[in-house]
Amino acid sequence: MCFQKVPVLASRAFSSSARQLRNKVPEAQKIFQEDNGLPVHIKGGTGDVLLYRATMTLTIVGTCYSLYWLFTASFPQKKK
């Protein structure tokens, strides 16, 4: 008896009465495939531009910081 309820429960869990989501992919494809001279990593708008600039700033600062410590470590301090 208990095993007869399992297929019914499984079919209810995957029924099509669930909330239908709208497909946003075609709209995004139009934006990213548009030939407007912008690189793909900043076509998404202001958020993408800010994220790109923050990433580049952190990369440059991190590289300079690591080069500073590499330079500092390569010349040991003289003992007095």
C-alpha positions, 0 to 999 in steps of 0.5 A: 500500500505504501509503495502505491503512493510514491509514483503519485507523489513524484508526479505531483512534485514535478508537475507543470503547475509550478511557477513559470519563469520567463526566459531572459536569454534572448534579450541578453543575447541581443545586448551582448551580440550588438555591434556597438564597439564595446568589449563584451566585458562592459556591455552589461552596463554600469555594474559591469564597468564598475566591476571591471575597474575594481578588478583592474585596480586590485590587480595593479595594486596587488602586483605593485605590492608584491613587487615591493616586497620582493624588492625589499626581501632581495636586499637584506638590511645591514646589521649595525 
